[in-house]
Amino acid sequence: MLLGSGELGKELVISLQRLGQYIIAVDHYSGAPAMQVADDYEVIDMLDGSALDSIVAKHKPDLIVPEVESIRTERFFDYEKQGIQVVPSAKAANFTMNRKAIRDLAAIELGLKTANYKYATSLEELEAAVAQVGMPCVVKPLMSSSGKGQSYIKKPEDISESWNYAIEGSRGDLVEVIVEEFVDFDYEITLLTVAQKSAKTLYCAPIGHRQERGDYQESWQPIPMKLELLEKAQQMAVEVTDALGGAGIFGVEFFIGKDEVWFSELSPRPHDTGMVTLAQTQNLNQFELHARAILGLPIPKIESLRAGVSAVITASEEGSNPVYQGLEKAVEQERVDVRIFGKQTTRPYRRMGVVVVYDELDCNMDNLRIKAKQAADKVKVMNT
């Protein structure tokens, strides 16, 4: 049972079905991307614990795989007691769906290097937190995804607007934000980390990414970095994932700069920036890795095969039943592919698809990024 049925879930369904699995896709609206390829589906409010209990009792799944944050994850502990495998684990899903739990685990319990941070449950508390953390700083809802509700505070006049924006972008009913000092980093990475049931933890080549409005716009793999910094990131990643337990892929984010590594965030599932692996940058993409890991199938090795870039295709206005123009122009160059997600409604900046391009491992990555961006810009999302 897949809880959350967006574009990441859609690719995961395909990978699991190729391994003989029967999938029930769940979300709060019908026609979600993963529902379009799943064997069955349910439409419920996943923040309604009784509704969640009801469909679990109805379908009796062997595995529950969360794909979004807005779920009553505290129910997962009871499901585990019933003998259902929660992916990666009930603890991992519960901790990582809320930035407070995962940040405190990393910074306080494990002692990992993170940005200084405070929490706030009101505008007044936010003002006090900003005074302690200092400006510039970053404000994020404790529960959100894809950068929703994230903003920067550069001057006192920004605080009220940041509070409102964070609460509007929050998933679920949690009214609380995290305030982080602005880290002067050189670049940020996603380290896809694969925890296995009965074998050692594996790592994909690091992925670089660029964000706008807190949401990823492009990602590329591999991003070159010093070996000692990569090894430090890998050690931090395995410490956190071991503490959370379970099997599956984790998208672990780090800031890199001044020969330092800061732990940033963690997702207990395939990651937005990992869409670049659809360019066949490695022998198994992130969805295939997740599928194998949660089913307990061996992953002998993750092998980097070529360089890749993903660039998002976004909508520009609100609407429904979108059509796509310019696909023939986008793929007229070699080594370019397009993945349309199948979302039925649009809004400004909503991610509707992705272009993936690839080249040899020793290629000029800057040129490959330009190629991907140009291809993505040729695809126009039009409402009927």
N, C-alpha and C positions, 0 to 999 in steps of 0.2 A: 504494500500500500504506500503510494507516494503522496505525501502531504505537501501540497504546493505543486502547481502544474505549469510553470513558466517554461522559457526556452531551455534552461539548463535541465529541467526535468524531462523535457521532450527528448533531448539527446540521450539522457540516461535510460529512458524507457526503451529506446531503440537498442541500446547496448545490452540491456537486460533481456529483452526479447530474443536477441540473437543467441543468448545462452539458455533459452528455453523457459523463461520466466513468464508468469501471468501477472499483469499489472493492473491495479485499480488506481486511477489518478483522482486526486481530491483537490478541490479549490473552492473559493467562495463564489465563483461565477462559472457558467457553462461555456463550453467551446474554448477553454484555455489550451495553449499549445500542446501540452503533454496529453490532454484528453483526446486530441485528434489522432493519436497513434496508440493509445492504451487499449487494453482489452475491455475495461469497464471504467466507470467513473461515478463519483458522488459530488454533489454540490452542497456544501455546508459552511457555516461560520466556524472556522477552526479554533476560534477563541471561545466557543461554547463547549465546555468540557463534556456536557451531557450528550451533545450531538456527536462529538468525537467518540465517546464511549459507545454510542449506538452503532456507528458504522464499523467500528472495530469488532464489536460483538456480532454484527451481521456477516462480515466477510471472513473473520478469523484469519487474518493474514499471518504468514510466517515471519515476514519482515515489515517493519515500518520505517520508511525513509523520508525524513523531513527535508523540504527544499526551501522553505521560507521561515521567517522569524515569528509571524503572527499565528502562533499555535499555543494551546495550553500545554506547554512542554512538561509541566509538573505531572501530568497524567502518564507520561512515559514510564515513570518508575513503577506504576501499577501494572502497566502492560508487560514490562520485563518480568515482574513476579508471575504473570500469567504464562510465561514461557515464550513470549514474542521477542524476537531480536529487534531492538531499536538501533538504528544506524546513526553515528558510529556506536553510541551507547546512550542510555537515558541521561547520564551525567553530562556527557559531551553536548548533547542537544540542548539540555536545560541551561548549561553554563554559557554556551556560545550564542544562544539566541538573545542574550542580554549582555551588552557591553560591560556592565558593572561586574558581573560575575567573572567573566573571562579576564578582565583587566586586573581585578584584585587577585585572581589566581596567579597570573603571570608576575605581577609586581610585588605582591605581598608574600604569598605562599612560596613561590619559586625564586623570587629575588631577581627576576630578569630586568634588564635595562628597558625602561619605557619613558615616554614623555611625562613630565609632572602633570597631575590631573586632579580635578575636584568634581563633585556631583552637585546638581541643583534640581530642586523640585518646584521652584517658583522663580519669577522674574527677580525678586529681591535676593534670593539665594544665588542666582546667576550673577548678579552684580557683585556680590561678595566673593564669589568664586573667581571671577575675572580679576578682581583686585588682588587676590592671592596668587593666581597663576601668572598674571601679567599679560600685557598686550604686545604683539599680536597673539591671538590664541584661536583655537578651533572649537566649535560647538557642534555636538552630534546628539541626536536622540539615542537613548539607551537601546531602543529597539527599532531598527530600520535596516534597509538593504539598498545596494546600488547607489550609495551616497545621498539618499533622500533625507532632507532636513539638515544637511551639513552646511555650515557656513563659517566665515572667518570674521573675527572681531578685531578691527584695527584701531577703533576709537570709541569712546564711551557712547556716542550716539548710535553705534551699531548694535548695542546689547539688546534693546527691546525687539528690534527686528529679527535678530538671531533667535531669540527665545520663541517668538511666534512661528518662525520658519521651522524650527526644530520640532515643535509640537505638531504642526501641520503635517510634517513628514514622518512622524512617528507611526510605527505599526503597532496595532493592538491598542490597549487602553492604558498604557504606562505613560505617566506624565513626569518624566525625569530625563535630564540630559547629562552628558559628560563634557567637561571643559578641559581641553588639553593645551599645554604650552605649544607654541609653534616651534617645531624642530627644524633647525637649519640643516637640512639634508641635501645631499647631492642628487640622489635618485631613490626611488622606492621599488621594491620587488614583491612579487608573490612567489613563495616557495611552495609548490604543490607537494605535499608530504603524504605518503601512502603508508598507513598503519595496517599491518597484516595480522591475521588471526594466529598464525603459527610460524611466522618468519620475521626477519628483521625489517625495520622501517626503511622505505626507499624514498628517494627524492627525484623530482623532475628537474631539468635544467631551469635556473631562475628565469622568471618572466618580468620584464620591465613594463611599466604602464604609465599612461598619461591620463589625468582626470580633468574634467571641467564640471563646475557646479557639484563637485563631490562624486561624480559618476564617471566611470572609465570610458574613454573615447577610443583608445587604441592600446594594444599590448603587443609585445614582441618577445620572441624567445629564440636563442638565449640572449641574455643581457650580460656582457662581459663584466666581471668583478674579480677582485683579488681573492685568491684561494683561501686565505686565512679568514676573510670576512664571510665568504660563503660557508666555510666550515663552522664559523661561529653561529651563523643563522641556522644551519642544520642542527646544531646542538641545542639551540634554543627551541627550535620547532619540535624536536623529539621529546624534550623535557615537558613541554605543554601537552602534546598529544598523548604521551604516556600517562600523564596525570589525569587526563580526561577519560582514557580507556576506550576500548572498542576498536573496530576495524572499519576502514574506509579512507577516502581521500580528504585531506584538510587543506584549505587554502590559507596559508599563513603569510601575513603581510609584515614587511619590515621597512624601516627607513635606514638608508645607508649614507653615511657622510663622515668626513674627518676621521677615517679609519675606525669608525664606531658603527655598531648595529643596534637599533632600537626595535623592540617588539611593538607592533602596532595593533593588529587585529587578527582574528581567526574565524574562518567559516568551516563548519563540519561537513562539507559537501563540495562538489565541483564549484569552481570559482568563475565569476564573470570574465576575469582576465585570462583564464585558462581556455577560453574559446579559441585562442591561437593554436591550441593543440589539434584543432580540426584541420589545420593545414598540414597534418601528418608530419609534424616536427619531430615526433618520436614514434617508437614502434607501437605504442598503445596510447590513444588519446585519454584525456582526464576522465571521460565518462566510462570508457572501457576499463580503466584502472579501478575506478570506484566500484563498478559492477563486479569485477573479479575479487576485489578485496572484501566486499560485504558478503559474497557467496563463499568465501574461503577457498577460492581457486588460486593456484600458485601464480606468482608473478616473478619469474626467474630474474628479470633484468628490465630496467627502463633505459632504453638506448636513444640518444639524440641522433636524428637522421638528417635534419636540414633546418635552416633558419625559416622562421615564419613571422607574419604580422597579421593581426586582426584589426579592423577598423569598423566602427559601428555605423549603421544606417539608422537615422533618426527621423521622427515625424516633426512637422513644424506647426501643426494646428490640431485642434480637437475635431474628431470625426469618427466615423465607423465604416466598416467594410472597405478597408483601403485597397488600392491597386498600386502596382509598382511599375514605374516607367524608367527606361534607361538600362534595363538588365543586359540588353545586347551590347551596349557600349561598355558596361562595367567588365564584361568577361571577354572583350575582344583581344586583350593581351593574354599571352600564355602564362600559366601558373597562377591563375586568379580564379577564385570560386566565390559564390554568393550563397548565403544561407538566410532565407526569409523565415521568421519565427512563426508566423501564422496568427499574430494577435489581431483581434477583431475590432479593436478601437484604438484611436490615436489621441495623443495630446502633445503639446510642445516638448521637444527633447526626448520623447519616449523612444527607447531602443526597439526597433522593429526588425532588425536583421543585422547581419555582419558580413563583411568581405574578408576573406582569408587569402593571403598570398604566400608563396614560398620561394626559396632559392637555395643555393648551396650554403653549407655552414660558414664558409669563408667569404660570403658576399658582403657588399656594403649595406649595412643595416639601415643607414639613413636613407639611401635610395629606395630600399624595399618599403620603408615606412611611407615615403612619398607616393610610391606606386599604389599602396593599399588605400591611402587617403584619397587619392585621385579617383580610384575605382569606386569607392564608397560614395563620393560626391556625385557620381553620375547616376546613382539610383535615387529617384524621387518618389516619395510616398504621397499618393494622391487619394483623396476621399471621394467616394461616389455619391 
